[in-house]
Amino acid sequence: MPVRIRPMLLGTLVTLALVPAIALAFKLDLQNLDIGALAKGVTSILSAHNMKPEDEATIGRDLAAHLLGAAPLVDDPELQDYVNRLGRWLALQSERPDLPWTFGVTDDADVNAFAMPGGYVLVTRGLFEILRNEAELAGVLSHEIGHVVAKHHLKALQDQGYMQVIGSVLKATADDDNREMVEFAVNASQDLYVKGLDKKDEYQADRMGVVLASRGGYDPFGLPSALQTLDAISAEDSRLALLFKTHPLPQDRLEHLEQAMGERFDGLPGALGEERFARIQARLRAR
């Protein structure tokens, strides 16, 4: 699949504004606890279709806080501002432009990227350092935006997580005089980032990522190019362990994308901020 290089195009964009984590707290009366009502309430809260955007954003903020507790953001305001500008521009091309989109690069040598409900996206420095140009980065960010737009994590919680949540509620409140449960949805959600989403969700996010990057003026072959970059790295490389555990192999994703894209994206105008990307990447590698 050919990879093309084109000049960059960006509109009016906003700057970095990471929102502090806000915990979810629910009072439970253990003496009069109605398990059926609790199950119904949790199911309603976790419903991908019924969840309010502000509740979705709250879960996303807490998940981001947990991930940042393990690997904080790289201390480089210019880098973070750059990724936020690019990410928010791409998010504007999606069906959910009004979410509080927030992007960041974590100080983690592993090669990976994470999307959280409500518009929170984190890319590891390990992934940022191996990408070859801004079109590849745009493809990666657009893939993660696709997960948020399609509510993949929320639907996975709805399908398989709520009973685990109920168990977590009961266990966490058993010895709590205040009968208070904090971040119950976050506790259930974290398991998804270890096991990964369904393959069909990853393939769908790939297709959506190609479209979003193209809408933003980027080469639609940026994401396939990034997958080629990953495919060229040895599968034995420890930096890829979690990525390969939670995602289909790059070659499988490339084959699905090739079938989906065909020749429909050939000849489209594209954009690439090669000099800016190279400068920021070189500084990050030198840290």
Protein Blocks (a to p, Z undefined) as FASTA:
>chain_A
ZZddddddddddddddddddddddddddfklccfklmmmmmmmmmpmklpcfklmmmmmm
mmmmmmmmmoccdddfklmmmmmmmmmmmmmmmmblmbccdddddddfbdcddddehiia
cddfklmmmpmbfklmmmmmmmmmmmmmnommmmmmmmmmmmmmmmmmmmmmmmgmklpa
ehklmmmmmmmmmnopafklmmmmmmmmmmmmmmnopafklmmmmmmmmmmpcfklmklm
mmmmmpccfklmmmmmmmmnmmmlgoiacdddfklmmmmmmmmmmZZ
